[in-house]
Amino acid sequence: MNRQSEEQHRQRVRGCLLGGAIGDALGAGIEFLTIARIRSQFGPSGVTGHTGAFGHTAPITDDTQMTLFTAEGLICAAVAGEPGGIAHVYRAYLRWLSTQRAGAAVPNTDGWLLELPQIHSRRAPGNTCLSALASGTAGSTEHRINDSKGCGGVMRAAPCGLVGGDAFRLGCDSAALTHGHPSGWLAAGGLALMIQVLAAGHTLEEAADAALDRISSHPEGRECAGALRAAVRQAGSAGACPEAVEGLGGGWVAEEALAIAVFCALKAQDFAHGVLLAVNHSGDSDSTGAITGNILGTLLGFEALPEALLAPLELRAEIDQIARDLYAIAASASTDDGLRDRYL
């Protein structure tokens, strides 16, 4: 990889995490509103910028919190000499769990996210994530912890596409820790693979095709593949409007969340247009916004993120630092002492 392509890759990694956080923040205040209520409250175009929630102008929610812990776990695995080690991701999720329950014991002290007060704020965490992690058992694709296909597995999976190796497998494994239904983890694998393909400089269409190939080849992939095919088909025929988004579902379950994000990314005129399309609908606006932001941020790179949406973002500097550290472990076969000191 030459110096120019290295810099492009670095900017795609930064764009992925920060873009996802922007989409999350845009949807945070309207997650449980119908499109009729959104239009009534914000005008015919719906939300056109940050509206605030949780006492912050542009807040992250549990989506970005868990995405950051996914990234932290992957970095910990790399500096421990176990790249892609899913046990480190599970340990990271247990750290997140400790931030969501008053008086909960901290299970381990790897990483540095626990030092951030904002991480300890409850931002409408998903019940499946909470209950699965509290069970004390790590789920897997073979030993399924429940039958949930909620979007809590896919919403946090983007970092799995930024560290090399089999991104699809890693995305599936990370989601299966808490979500046992095949669509719950296949969608996460599909997103991780899309992020990997986009980070390598390929087109959005190529990324969607790659994800569809892997998902459809799985014996239990029919439902998830069908949702993704519908998104691609609808992007070629429908307008960019909330009604078209809602034709793919509400995004509360994993395959719908991925489908909506792919549709919005394919229809996007630019980053802002795509993420705003992804949040203005009757459904899980912060999750669909976050996943769309991950996709478009990787495709277009950090420089495409509008400063008006980026500047007020909660934990902007800290998210950017995690992104830079993710790039560092992906770009080098070894890790420096600074990374080791910060994460282990």
Phi and psi in degrees as GROMACS dihedral restraints (atoms count N, CA, C in turn):
[ dihedral_restraints ]
;  ai    aj    ak    al  type     phi  dphi    fc
    3     4     5     6     1   -78.5    20    10
    4     5     6     7     1   172.9    20    10
    6     7     8     9     1   -61.6    20    10
    7     8     9    10     1   -39.4    20    10
    9    10    11    12     1   -64.6    20    10
   10    11    12    13     1   -45.1    20    10
   12    13    14    15     1   -68.5    20    10
   13    14    15    16     1   -31.9    20    10
   15    16    17    18     1   -61.3    20    10
   16    17    18    19     1   -43.7    20    10
   18    19    20    21     1   -67.2    20    10
   19    20    21    22     1   -39.1    20    10
   21    22    23    24     1   -61.3    20    10
   22    23    24    25     1   -41.7    20    10
   24    25    26    27     1   -65.3    20    10
   25    26    27    28     1   -41.8    20    10
   27    28    29    30     1   -58.3    20    10
   28    29    30    31     1   -44.0    20    10
   30    31    32    33     1   -68.8    20    10
   31    32    33    34     1   -29.4    20    10
   33    34    35    36     1   -69.7    20    10
   34    35    36    37     1   -39.8    20    10
   36    37    38    39     1   -64.2    20    10
   37    38    39    40     1   -45.2    20    10
   39    40    41    42     1   -62.4    20    10
   40    41    42    43     1   -42.3    20    10
   42    43    44    45     1   -62.8    20    10
   43    44    45    46     1   -35.8    20    10
   45    46    47    48     1   -61.8    20    10
   46    47    48    49     1   -53.6    20    10
   48    49    50    51     1   -72.9    20    10
   49    50    51    52     1   -43.9    20    10
   51    52    53    54     1   -72.1    20    10
   52    53    54    55     1   -36.1    20    10
   54    55    56    57     1   -63.8    20    10
   55    56    57    58     1   -41.0    20    10
   57    58    59    60     1   -62.5    20    10
   58    59    60    61     1   -40.5    20    10
   60    61    62    63     1   -66.6    20    10
   61    62    63    64     1   -36.7    20    10
   63    64    65    66     1   -63.1    20    10
   64    65    66    67     1   -48.1    20    10
   66    67    68    69     1   -59.5    20    10
   67    68    69    70     1   -40.2    20    10
   69    70    71    72     1   -59.9    20    10
   70    71    72    73     1   -48.3    20    10
   72    73    74    75     1   -64.8    20    10
   73    74    75    76     1   -38.3    20    10
   75    76    77    78     1   -63.6    20    10
   76    77    78    79     1   -33.7    20    10
   78    79    80    81     1   -90.7    20    10
   79    80    81    82     1    -8.8    20    10
   81    82    83    84     1   -58.4    20    10
   82    83    84    85     1   -40.6    20    10
   84    85    86    87     1   -86.6    20    10
   85    86    87    88     1    -5.3    20    10
   87    88    89    90     1  -126.1    20    10
   88    89    90    91     1    12.2    20    10
   90    91    92    93     1   -53.6    20    10
   91    92    93    94     1   -37.5    20    10
   93    94    95    96     1  -106.9    20    10
   94    95    96    97     1    15.7    20    10
   96    97    98    99     1   -98.9    20    10
   97    98    99   100     1   147.0    20    10
   99   100   101   102     1   -75.8    20    10
  100   101   102   103     1   162.5    20    10
  102   103   104   105     1   -64.7    20    10
  103   104   105   106     1   -32.7    20    10
  105   106   107   108     1   -62.7    20    10
  106   107   108   109     1   -43.1    20    10
  108   109   110   111     1   -68.1    20    10
  109   110   111   112     1   -39.0    20    10
  111   112   113   114     1   -61.6    20    10
  112   113   114   115     1   -45.8    20    10
  114   115   116   117     1   -66.3    20    10
  115   116   117   118     1   -38.3    20    10
  117   118   119   120     1   -63.5    20    10
  118   119   120   121     1   -38.1    20    10
  120   121   122   123     1   -84.2    20    10
  121   122   123   124     1   -33.7    20    10
  123   124   125   126     1  -118.5    20    10
  124   125   126   127     1    -2.5    20    10
  126   127   128   129     1   106.7    20    10
  127   128   129   130     1   171.8    20    10
  129   130   131   132     1   -58.0    20    10
  130   131   132   133     1   -30.3    20    10
  132   133   134   135     1   -85.6    20    10
  133   134   135   136     1    -3.1    20    10
  135   136   137   138     1    73.7    20    10
  136   137   138   139     1  -152.6    20    10
  138   139   140   141     1   -69.0    20    10
  139   140   141   142     1   132.2    20    10
  141   142   143   144     1  -120.8    20    10
  142   143   144   145     1     2.6    20    10
  144   145   146   147     1  -172.5    20    10
  145   146   147   148     1  -172.1    20    10
  147   148   149   150     1   -65.1    20    10
  148   149   150   151     1   135.0    20    10
  150   151   152   153     1  -112.9    20    10
  151   152   153   154     1   -11.3    20    10
  153   154   155   156     1    86.1    20    10
  154   155   156   157     1   148.4    20    10
  156   157   158   159     1  -172.4    20    10
  157   158   159   160     1   159.5    20    10
  159   160   161   162     1    54.8    20    10
  160   161   162   163     1    29.0    20    10
  162   163   164   165     1    76.1    20    10
  163   164   165   166     1    15.8    20    10
  165   166   167   168     1  -134.3    20    10
  166   167   168   169     1   147.9    20    10
  168   169   170   171     1   -64.4    20    10
  169   170   171   172     1   -42.1    20    10
  171   172   173   174     1  -138.2    20    10
  172   173   174   175     1    75.4    20    10
  174   175   176   177     1   -84.3    20    10
  175   176   177   178     1   147.9    20    10
  177   178   179   180     1   -81.2    20    10
  178   179   180   181     1   158.7    20    10
  180   181   182   183     1  -118.4    20    10
  181   182   183   184     1  -167.1    20    10
  183   184   185   186     1   -60.2    20    10
  184   185   186   187     1   -25.6    20    10
  186   187   188   189     1   -58.7    20    10
  187   188   189   190     1   -52.2    20    10
  189   190   191   192     1   -73.3    20    10
  190   191   192   193     1   -36.5    20    10
  192   193   194   195     1   -53.7    20    10
  193   194   195   196     1   -50.4    20    10
  195   196   197   198     1   -71.8    20    10
  196   197   198   199     1   -31.4    20    10
  198   199   200   201     1   -62.0    20    10
  199   200   201   202     1   -42.1    20    10
  201   202   203   204     1   -64.6    20    10
  202   203   204   205     1   -38.6    20    10
  204   205   206   207     1   -71.2    20    10
  205   206   207   208     1   -32.0    20    10
  207   208   209   210     1   -59.0    20    10
  208   209   210   211     1   -48.9    20    10
  210   211   212   213     1   -61.8    20    10
  211   212   213   214     1   -43.7    20    10
  213   214   215   216     1   -62.1    20    10
  214   215   216   217     1   -41.7    20    10
  216   217   218   219     1   -62.2    20    10
  217   218   219   220     1   -40.3    20    10
  219   220   221   222     1   -67.8    20    10
  220   221   222   223     1   -36.8    20    10
  222   223   224   225     1   -68.0    20    10
  223   224   225   226     1   -43.4    20    10
  225   226   227   228     1   -58.0    20    10
  226   227   228   229     1   -42.0    20    10
  228   229   230   231     1   -61.0    20    10
  229   230   231   232     1   -42.8    20    10
  231   232   233   234     1   -66.4    20    10
  232   233   234   235     1   -44.4    20    10
  234   235   236   237     1   -72.2    20    10
  235   236   237   238     1   -19.9    20    10
  237   238   239   240     1   -84.5    20    10
  238   239   240   241     1    -0.3    20    10
  240   241   242   243     1    80.1    20    10
  241   242   243   244     1    20.9    20    10
  243   244   245   246     1  -128.0    20    10
  244   245   246   247     1    61.0    20    10
  246   247   248   249     1   -55.0    20    10
  247   248   249   250     1   133.8    20    10
  249   250   251   252     1    77.3    20    10
  250   251   252   253     1     7.6    20    10
  252   253   254   255     1   -65.6    20    10
  253   254   255   256     1   111.4    20    10
  255   256   257   258     1   -69.1    20    10
  256   257   258   259     1   -22.9    20    10
  258   259   260   261     1   -62.3    20    10
  259   260   261   262     1   -34.6    20    10
  261   262   263   264     1   -70.8    20    10
  262   263   264   265     1   -34.8    20    10
  264   265   266   267     1   -65.3    20    10
  265   266   267   268     1   -42.4    20    10
  267   268   269   270     1   -61.4    20    10
  268   269   270   271     1   -42.9    20    10
  270   271   272   273     1   -60.2    20    10
  271   272   273   274     1   -38.4    20    10
  273   274   275   276     1   -65.4    20    10
  274   275   276   277     1   -41.3    20    10
  276   277   278   279     1   -65.0    20    10
  277   278   279   280     1   -34.3    20    10
  279   280   281   282     1   -66.4    20    10
  280   281   282   283     1   -33.8    20    10
  282   283   284   285     1   -64.2    20    10
  283   284   285   286     1   -44.1    20    10
  285   286   287   288     1   -59.2    20    10
  286   287   288   289     1   -44.1    20    10
  288   289   290   291     1   -55.8    20    10
  289   290   291   292     1   -39.8    20    10
  291   292   293   294     1   -65.0    20    10
  292   293   294   295     1   -23.3    20    10
  294   295   296   297     1   -79.8    20    10
  295   296   297   298     1   -14.4    20    10
  297   298   299   300     1  -100.2    20    10
  298   299   300   301     1    -3.8    20    10
  300   301   302   303     1  -129.1    20    10
  301   302   303   304     1   117.9    20    10
  303   304   305   306     1   -58.5    20    10
  304   305   306   307     1   130.2    20    10
  306   307   308   309     1    78.6    20    10
  307   308   309   310     1     2.6    20    10
  309   310   311   312     1   -68.6    20    10
  310   311   312   313     1   141.9    20    10
  312   313   314   315     1   -72.5    20    10
  313   314   315   316     1   142.9    20    10
  315   316   317   318     1   -82.5    20    10
  316   317   318   319     1   119.2    20    10
  318   319   320   321     1   -73.0    20    10
  319   320   321   322     1   -26.5    20    10
  321   322   323   324     1  -162.2    20    10
  322   323   324   325     1   161.8    20    10
  324   325   326   327     1  -118.9    20    10
  325   326   327   328     1    24.9    20    10
  327   328   329   330     1   -62.7    20    10
  328   329   330   331     1   154.7    20    10
  330   331   332   333     1    72.9    20    10
  331   332   333   334     1  -170.7    20    10
  333   334   335   336     1  -135.1    20    10
  334   335   336   337     1     1.3    20    10
  336   337   338   339     1   -62.0    20    10
  337   338   339   340     1   -30.8    20    10
  339   340   341   342     1   -62.1    20    10
  340   341   342   343     1   -17.7    20    10
  342   343   344   345     1   -75.6    20    10
  343   344   345   346     1   -12.9    20    10
  345   346   347   348     1   -91.2    20    10
  346   347   348   349     1   120.6    20    10
  348   349   350   351     1   -58.1    20    10
  349   350   351   352     1   -35.5    20    10
  351   352   353   354     1   -64.0    20    10
  352   353   354   355     1   -27.3    20    10
  354   355   356   357     1   -69.0    20    10
  355   356   357   358     1   -23.1    20    10
  357   358   359   360     1   -88.6    20    10
  358   359   360   361     1     2.2    20    10
  360   361   362   363     1   -87.6    20    10
  361   362   363   364     1   133.3    20    10
  363   364   365   366     1   -77.6    20    10
  364   365   366   367     1   120.4    20    10
  366   367   368   369     1  -120.3    20    10
  367   368   369   370     1    62.4    20    10
  369   370   371   372     1    54.0    20    10
  370   371   372   373     1    55.8    20    10
  372   373   374   375     1   -65.1    20    10
  373   374   375   376     1   147.8    20    10
  375   376   377   378     1   -71.4    20    10
  376   377   378   379     1   138.4    20    10
  378   379   380   381     1   -63.2    20    10
  379   380   381   382     1   -36.5    20    10
  381   382   383   384     1   -65.2    20    10
  382   383   384   385     1   -43.4    20    10
  384   385   386   387     1   -60.7    20    10
  385   386   387   388     1   -44.9    20    10
  387   388   389   390     1   -63.4    20    10
  388   389   390   391     1   -49.7    20    10
  390   391   392   393     1   -70.1    20    10
  391   392   393   394     1   -39.4    20    10
  393   394   395   396     1   -64.5    20    10
  394   395   396   397     1   -44.4    20    10
  396   397   398   399     1   -70.2    20    10
  397   398   399   400     1   -35.3    20    10
  399   400   401   402     1   -69.6    20    10
  400   401   402   403     1   -17.2    20    10
  402   403   404   405     1   -69.0    20    10
  403   404   405   406     1   -20.7    20    10
  405   406   407   408     1    82.2    20    10
  406   407   408   409     1     5.3    20    10
  408   409   410   411     1  -118.7    20    10
  409   410   411   412     1   132.3    20    10
  411   412   413   414     1   -89.2    20    10
  412   413   414   415     1   120.3    20    10
  414   415   416   417     1   -75.0    20    10
  415   416   417   418     1   165.8    20    10
  417   418   419   420     1  -149.6    20    10
  418   419   420   421     1   173.1    20    10
  420   421   422   423     1   -68.5    20    10
  421   422   423   424     1   -22.8    20    10
  423   424   425   426     1   -91.2    20    10
  424   425   426   427     1   -40.6    20    10
  426   427   428   429     1  -112.0    20    10
  427   428   429   430     1    92.7    20    10
  429   430   431   432     1   -85.5    20    10
  430   431   432   433     1   127.2    20    10
  432   433   434   435     1   -78.5    20    10
  433   434   435   436     1   -21.9    20    10
  435   436   437   438     1  -165.6    20    10
  436   437   438   439     1  -169.4    20    10
  438   439   440   441     1  -116.4    20    10
  439   440   441   442     1    29.3    20    10
  441   442   443   444     1   -83.6    20    10
  442   443   444   445     1   137.2    20    10
  444   445   446   447     1  -123.0    20    10
  445   446   447   448     1    27.7    20    10
  447   448   449   450     1   -58.0    20    10
  448   449   450   451     1   162.5    20    10
  450   451   452   453     1   -80.1    20    10
  451   452   453   454     1     5.4    20    10
  453   454   455   456     1   -65.1    20    10
  454   455   456   457     1   -18.9    20    10
  456   457   458   459     1   -84.9    20    10
  457   458   459   460     1   -42.9    20    10
  459   460   461   462     1   -75.0    20    10
  460   461   462   463     1   -31.9    20    10
  462   463   464   465     1   -63.2    20    10
  463   464   465   466     1   -20.8    20    10
  465   466   467   468     1  -110.4    20    10
  466   467   468   469     1     5.1    20    10
  468   469   470   471     1   -88.6    20    10
  469   470   471   472     1   -11.2    20    10
  471   472   473   474     1   -54.1    20    10
  472   473   474   475     1   -41.5    20    10
  474   475   476   477     1   -58.2    20    10
  475   476   477   478     1   -23.0    20    10
  477   478   479   480     1   -64.2    20    10
  478   479   480   481     1   -18.1    20    10
  480   481   482   483     1   -91.3    20    10
  481   482   483   484     1     4.3    20    10
  483   484   485   486     1  -114.8    20    10
  484   485   486   487     1     8.4    20    10
  486   487   488   489     1  -122.6    20    10
  487   488   489   490     1    12.0    20    10
  489   490   491   492     1    81.4    20    10
  490   491   492   493     1  -178.0    20    10
  492   493   494   495     1    75.1    20    10
  493   494   495   496     1  -159.6    20    10
  495   496   497   498     1   -85.1    20    10
  496   497   498   499     1    91.1    20    10
  498   499   500   501     1   -62.7    20    10
  499   500   501   502     1   -37.2    20    10
  501   502   503   504     1   -62.0    20    10
  502   503   504   505     1   -48.5    20    10
  504   505   506   507     1   -62.4    20    10
  505   506   507   508     1   -42.4    20    10
  507   508   509   510     1   -65.7    20    10
  508   509   510   511     1   -41.4    20    10
  510   511   512   513     1   -62.4    20    10
  511   512   513   514     1   -44.0    20    10
  513   514   515   516     1   -60.1    20    10
  514   515   516   517     1   -46.7    20    10
  516   517   518   519     1   -63.8    20    10
  517   518   519   520     1   -38.8    20    10
  519   520   521   522     1   -66.4    20    10
  520   521   522   523     1   -40.6    20    10
  522   523   524   525     1   -72.5    20    10
  523   524   525   526     1   -35.8    20    10
  525   526   527   528     1   -67.2    20    10
  526   527   528   529     1   -14.7    20    10
  528   529   530   531     1   -57.1    20    10
  529   530   531   532     1   -30.5    20    10
  531   532   533   534     1  -127.0    20    10
  532   533   534   535     1   -17.8    20    10
  534   535   536   537     1  -125.0    20    10
  535   536   537   538     1   116.6    20    10
  537   538   539   540     1   -91.0    20    10
  538   539   540   541     1   -22.2    20    10
  540   541   542   543     1   -68.7    20    10
  541   542   543   544     1   137.6    20    10
  543   544   545   546     1   -53.1    20    10
  544   545   546   547     1   -40.4    20    10
  546   547   548   549     1   -64.8    20    10
  547   548   549   550     1   -29.1    20    10
  549   550   551   552     1   -64.6    20    10
  550   551   552   553     1   -36.4    20    10
  552   553   554   555     1  -101.8    20    10
  553   554   555   556     1   -24.5    20    10
  555   556   557   558     1   -66.3    20    10
  556   557   558   559     1   -37.7    20    10
  558   559   560   561     1   -61.6    20    10
  559   560   561   562     1   -39.4    20    10
  561   562   563   564     1   -65.8    20    10
  562   563   564   565     1   -41.3    20    10
  564   565   566   567     1   -62.0    20    10
  565   566   567   568     1   -40.6    20    10
  567   568   569   570     1   -62.6    20    10
  568   569   570   571     1   -43.6    20    10
  570   571   572   573     1   -63.3    20    10
  571   572   573   574     1   -45.9    20    10
  573   574   575   576     1   -59.2    20    10
  574   575   576   577     1   -41.7    20    10
  576   577   578   579     1   -65.8    20    10
  577   578   579   580     1   -41.7    20    10
  579   580   581   582     1   -58.5    20    10
  580   581   582   583     1   -43.8    20    10
  582   583   584   585     1   -62.3    20    10
  583   584   585   586     1   -42.2    20    10
  585   586   587   588     1   -62.4    20    10
  586   587   588   589     1   -44.1    20    10
  588   589   590   591     1   -65.7    20    10
  589   590   591   592     1   -42.9    20    10
  591   592   593   594     1   -67.3    20    10
  592   593   594   595     1   -39.8    20    10
  594   595   596   597     1   -63.4    20    10
  595   596   597   598     1   -25.5    20    10
  597   598   599   600     1   -82.1    20    10
  598   599   600   601     1    -1.3    20    10
  600   601   602   603     1    98.0    20    10
  601   602   603   604     1    10.6    20    10
  603   604   605   606     1   -85.8    20    10
  604   605   606   607     1   171.3    20    10
  606   607   608   609     1   -80.3    20    10
  607   608   609   610     1   164.3    20    10
  609   610   611   612     1   -64.0    20    10
  610   611   612   613     1   -38.4    20    10
  612   613   614   615     1   -63.4    20    10
  613   614   615   616     1   -41.1    20    10
  615   616   617   618     1   -64.7    20    10
  616   617   618   619     1   -38.6    20    10
  618   619   620   621     1   -65.9    20    10
  619   620   621   622     1   -43.8    20    10
  621   622   623   624     1   -64.6    20    10
  622   623   624   625     1   -39.6    20    10
  624   625   626   627     1   -63.1    20    10
  625   626   627   628     1   -41.8    20    10
  627   628   629   630     1   -62.4    20    10
  628   629   630   631     1   -44.1    20    10
  630   631   632   633     1   -64.5    20    10
  631   632   633   634     1   -42.9    20    10
  633   634   635   636     1   -63.7    20    10
  634   635   636   637     1   -38.9    20    10
  636   637   638   639     1   -61.8    20    10
  637   638   639   640     1   -46.2    20    10
  639   640   641   642     1   -69.1    20    10
  640   641   642   643     1   -42.9    20    10
  642   643   644   645     1   -66.3    20    10
  643   644   645   646     1   -45.9    20    10
  645   646   647   648     1   -68.7    20    10
  646   647   648   649     1   -22.3    20    10
  648   649   650   651     1   -80.5    20    10
  649   650   651   652     1   -11.2    20    10
  651   652   653   654     1   -80.1    20    10
  652   653   654   655     1   138.8    20    10
  654   655   656   657     1   -57.6    20    10
  655   656   657   658     1   -25.4    20    10
  657   658   659   660     1  -110.6    20    10
  658   659   660   661     1    22.8    20    10
  660   661   662   663     1   -95.2    20    10
  661   662   663   664     1     3.9    20    10
  663   664   665   666     1   -59.3    20    10
  664   665   666   667     1   -46.5    20    10
  666   667   668   669     1   -63.5    20    10
  667   668   669   670     1   -48.4    20    10
  669   670   671   672     1   -67.4    20    10
  670   671   672   673     1   -41.4    20    10
  672   673   674   675     1   -63.6    20    10
  673   674   675   676     1   -38.4    20    10
  675   676   677   678     1   -62.1    20    10
  676   677   678   679     1   -40.8    20    10
  678   679   680   681     1   -65.4    20    10
  679   680   681   682     1   -40.6    20    10
  681   682   683   684     1   -68.9    20    10
  682   683   684   685     1   -40.5    20    10
  684   685   686   687     1   -60.8    20    10
  685   686   687   688     1   -41.7    20    10
  687   688   689   690     1   -61.5    20    10
  688   689   690   691     1   -38.6    20    10
  690   691   692   693     1   -64.4    20    10
  691   692   693   694     1   -45.6    20    10
  693   694   695   696     1   -64.7    20    10
  694   695   696   697     1   -43.5    20    10
  696   697   698   699     1   -62.9    20    10
  697   698   699   700     1   -44.5    20    10
  699   700   701   702     1   -67.4    20    10
  700   701   702   703     1   -33.3    20    10
  702   703   704   705     1   -63.1    20    10
  703   704   705   706     1   -26.9    20    10
  705   706   707   708     1   -85.3    20    10
  706   707   708   709     1    -9.3    20    10
  708   709   710   711     1  -130.1    20    10
  709   710   711   712     1   -25.5    20    10
  711   712   713   714     1   -99.8    20    10
  712   713   714   715     1   159.8    20    10
  714   715   716   717     1   -78.8    20    10
  715   716   717   718     1   167.9    20    10
  717   718   719   720     1   -88.2    20    10
  718   719   720   721     1    87.0    20    10
  720   721   722   723     1  -149.0    20    10
  721   722   723   724     1   159.8    20    10
  723   724   725   726     1   -57.7    20    10
  724   725   726   727     1   -35.4    20    10
  726   727   728   729     1   -63.0    20    10
  727   728   729   730     1   -37.8    20    10
  729   730   731   732     1   -68.2    20    10
  730   731   732   733     1   -39.3    20    10
  732   733   734   735     1   -60.0    20    10
  733   734   735   736     1   -46.4    20    10
  735   736   737   738     1   -69.4    20    10
  736   737   738   739     1   -17.4    20    10
  738   739   740   741     1   -65.1    20    10
  739   740   741   742     1   -17.0    20    10
  741   742   743   744     1   -97.5    20    10
  742   743   744   745     1    -3.1    20    10
  744   745   746   747     1   118.4    20    10
  745   746   747   748     1  -169.1    20    10
  747   748   749   750     1  -100.7    20    10
  748   749   750   751     1   -12.4    20    10
  750   751   752   753     1    85.9    20    10
  751   752   753   754     1     5.4    20    10
  753   754   755   756     1   -73.2    20    10
  754   755   756   757     1   -26.0    20    10
  756   757   758   759     1  -107.7    20    10
  757   758   759   760     1   159.0    20    10
  759   760   761   762     1   -61.5    20    10
  760   761   762   763     1   -47.9    20    10
  762   763   764   765     1   -65.8    20    10
  763   764   765   766     1   -32.4    20    10
  765   766   767   768     1   -70.9    20    10
  766   767   768   769     1   -40.9    20    10
  768   769   770   771     1   -61.1    20    10
  769   770   771   772     1   -43.9    20    10
  771   772   773   774     1   -66.2    20    10
  772   773   774   775     1   -42.8    20    10
  774   775   776   777     1   -61.0    20    10
  775   776   777   778     1   -45.4    20    10
  777   778   779   780     1   -62.0    20    10
  778   779   780   781     1   -42.8    20    10
  780   781   782   783     1   -63.3    20    10
  781   782   783   784     1   -42.6    20    10
  783   784   785   786     1   -65.6    20    10
  784   785   786   787     1   -43.6    20    10
  786   787   788   789     1   -57.2    20    10
  787   788   789   790     1   -50.6    20    10
  789   790   791   792     1   -64.4    20    10
  790   791   792   793     1   -37.7    20    10
  792   793   794   795     1   -65.9    20    10
  793   794   795   796     1   -41.4    20    10
  795   796   797   798     1   -66.0    20    10
  796   797   798   799     1   -32.4    20    10
  798   799   800   801     1   -86.7    20    10
  799   800   801   802     1   -10.1    20    10
  801   802   803   804     1   -65.6    20    10
  802   803   804   805     1   132.9    20    10
  804   805   806   807     1   -82.7    20    10
  805   806   807   808     1   -29.6    20    10
  807   808   809   810     1  -160.9    20    10
  808   809   810   811     1  -176.9    20    10
  810   811   812   813     1   -59.5    20    10
  811   812   813   814     1   -51.6    20    10
  813   814   815   816     1   -61.5    20    10
  814   815   816   817     1   -42.7    20    10
  816   817   818   819     1   -59.2    20    10
  817   818   819   820     1   -43.1    20    10
  819   820   821   822     1   -67.0    20    10
  820   821   822   823     1   -45.6    20    10
  822   823   824   825     1   -73.5    20    10
  823   824   825   826     1   -31.8    20    10
  825   826   827   828     1   -69.3    20    10
  826   827   828   829     1   -37.1    20    10
  828   829   830   831     1   -60.7    20    10
  829   830   831   832     1   -37.6    20    10
  831   832   833   834     1   -72.3    20    10
  832   833   834   835     1   -22.7    20    10
  834   835   836   837     1   -99.6    20    10
  835   836   837   838     1   -21.5    20    10
  837   838   839   840     1   -87.1    20    10
  838   839   840   841     1    77.8    20    10
  840   841   842   843     1  -162.2    20    10
  841   842   843   844     1   169.3    20    10
  843   844   845   846     1   -86.1    20    10
  844   845   846   847     1    90.6    20    10
  846   847   848   849     1   175.9    20    10
  847   848   849   850     1  -154.7    20    10
  849   850   851   852     1   -82.6    20    10
  850   851   852   853     1    73.7    20    10
  852   853   854   855     1   -61.6    20    10
  853   854   855   856     1   -39.0    20    10
  855   856   857   858     1   -69.4    20    10
  856   857   858   859     1   -37.3    20    10
  858   859   860   861     1   -70.8    20    10
  859   860   861   862     1   -44.6    20    10
  861   862   863   864     1   -67.3    20    10
  862   863   864   865     1   -34.7    20    10
  864   865   866   867     1   -66.0    20    10
  865   866   867   868     1   -42.2    20    10
  867   868   869   870     1   -63.4    20    10
  868   869   870   871     1   -46.2    20    10
  870   871   872   873     1   -66.7    20    10
  871   872   873   874     1   -41.6    20    10
  873   874   875   876     1   -61.6    20    10
  874   875   876   877     1   -41.1    20    10
  876   877   878   879     1   -63.2    20    10
  877   878   879   880     1   -39.0    20    10
  879   880   881   882     1   -58.6    20    10
  880   881   882   883     1   -47.3    20    10
  882   883   884   885     1   -66.2    20    10
  883   884   885   886     1   -52.7    20    10
  885   886   887   888     1   -69.3    20    10
  886   887   888   889     1   -35.1    20    10
  888   889   890   891     1   -63.3    20    10
  889   890   891   892     1   -37.1    20    10
  891   892   893   894     1   -71.9    20    10
  892   893   894   895     1   -43.5    20    10
  894   895   896   897     1   -62.0    20    10
  895   896   897   898     1   -46.4    20    10
  897   898   899   900     1   -97.0    20    10
  898   899   900   901     1   -22.5    20    10
  900   901   902   903     1    88.2    20    10
  901   902   903   904     1   165.0    20    10
  903   904   905   906     1   -55.3    20    10
  904   905   906   907     1   -39.5    20    10
  906   907   908   909     1   -64.0    20    10
  907   908   909   910     1   -18.3    20    10
  909   910   911   912     1   -84.5    20    10
  910   911   912   913     1    -6.9    20    10
  912   913   914   915     1   -78.3    20    10
  913   914   915   916     1   121.5    20    10
  915   916   917   918     1   -63.8    20    10
  916   917   918   919     1   133.6    20    10
  918   919   920   921     1   -61.7    20    10
  919   920   921   922     1   -31.6    20    10
  921   922   923   924     1   -63.6    20    10
  922   923   924   925     1   -30.5    20    10
  924   925   926   927     1   -88.6    20    10
  925   926   927   928     1   -27.7    20    10
  927   928   929   930     1   -83.6    20    10
  928   929   930   931     1   -40.3    20    10
  930   931   932   933     1   -55.9    20    10
  931   932   933   934     1   -45.4    20    10
  933   934   935   936     1   -85.8    20    10
  934   935   936   937     1     4.3    20    10
  936   937   938   939     1   -62.9    20    10
  937   938   939   940     1   128.3    20    10
  939   940   941   942     1   -61.8    20    10
  940   941   942   943     1   135.5    20    10
  942   943   944   945     1    60.1    20    10
  943   944   945   946     1    30.5    20    10
  945   946   947   948     1   -54.9    20    10
  946   947   948   949     1   -50.7    20    10
  948   949   950   951     1   -64.4    20    10
  949   950   951   952     1   -39.3    20    10
  951   952   953   954     1   -70.1    20    10
  952   953   954   955     1   -39.1    20    10
  954   955   956   957     1   -63.2    20    10
  955   956   957   958     1   -42.1    20    10
  957   958   959   960     1   -63.1    20    10
  958   959   960   961     1   -37.6    20    10
  960   961   962   963     1   -65.6    20    10
  961   962   963   964     1   -42.7    20    10
  963   964   965   966     1   -59.9    20    10
  964   965   966   967     1   -42.2    20    10
  966   967   968   969     1   -62.2    20    10
  967   968   969   970     1   -43.7    20    10
  969   970   971   972     1   -63.9    20    10
  970   971   972   973     1   -38.1    20    10
  972   973   974   975     1   -70.1    20    10
  973   974   975   976     1   -36.6    20    10
  975   976   977   978     1   -60.6    20    10
  976   977   978   979     1   -44.1    20    10
  978   979   980   981     1   -61.7    20    10
  979   980   981   982     1   -41.3    20    10
  981   982   983   984     1   -60.9    20    10
  982   983   984   985     1   -41.7    20    10
  984   985   986   987     1   -74.9    20    10
  985   986   987   988     1   -27.9    20    10
  987   988   989   990     1   -77.4    20    10
  988   989   990   991     1   -29.4    20    10
  990   991   992   993     1   -86.9    20    10
  991   992   993   994     1   -13.3    20    10
  993   994   995   996     1  -130.8    20    10
  994   995   996   997     1   143.6    20    10
  996   997   998   999     1   -75.5    20    10
  997   998   999  1000     1   -15.1    20    10
  999  1000  1001  1002     1  -125.4    20    10
 1000  1001  1002  1003     1   163.9    20    10
 1002  1003  1004  1005     1  -118.4    20    10
 1003  1004  1005  1006     1   142.2    20    10
 1005  1006  1007  1008     1   -80.8    20    10
 1006  1007  1008  1009     1   169.1    20    10
 1008  1009  1010  1011     1   -65.0    20    10
 1009  1010  1011  1012     1   -30.3    20    10
 1011  1012  1013  1014     1   -62.1    20    10
 1012  1013  1014  1015     1   -43.7    20    10
 1014  1015  1016  1017     1   -63.9    20    10
 1015  1016  1017  1018     1   -43.8    20    10
 1017  1018  1019  1020     1   -61.5    20    10
 1018  1019  1020  1021     1   -41.0    20    10
 1020  1021  1022  1023     1   -66.7    20    10
 1021  1022  1023  1024     1   -35.2    20    10
 1023  1024  1025  1026     1   -76.1    20    10
 1024  1025  1026  1027     1   -29.9    20    10
 1026  1027  1028  1029     1  -111.0    20    10
 1027  1028  1029  1030     1   -16.5    20    10
